Amino acid sequence: MNTPRTKPPVRYTTPGKSKLPSGVYSVGIQNQQFAALLGTFLSLWPQIEEMMVGLFAELLEMEDEASARLVFRSIINQIRALLL
């Protein structure tokens, strides 16, 4: 048999006892210059990854760049799967 709780659960702290700093918070990137730099970086990332295939092939001394691309993409996909 379930017994009722003697006191209700604490769902929030009282306003005077909050451990959060005071201030106004908003969602998103508010600095326009930083947002532009982040957008530039994210738009260039696929080109950076594609250039890494050539470096990867050189490090492994692979002559066929198509094979190096397959190996590189399989490694990157495994890392992405772990991060998600």
C-alpha angles and dihedrals in degrees: 000000000000117000118211119247117262094218132017118258118262106251101169140007123253114263094249095053101051115136092204118103116252119255145088119292127197133181122246137024109314098180106085094198092054091046090053092049092048091050091050091050093048093048091051095047096089090054090049091051091049091052089050089064090067092048091047090052090051094049092051092040091236115162097195110073092193091061090046089052092053093049093044093050092048091053093047092048091053091051091048090050090054093049095050 
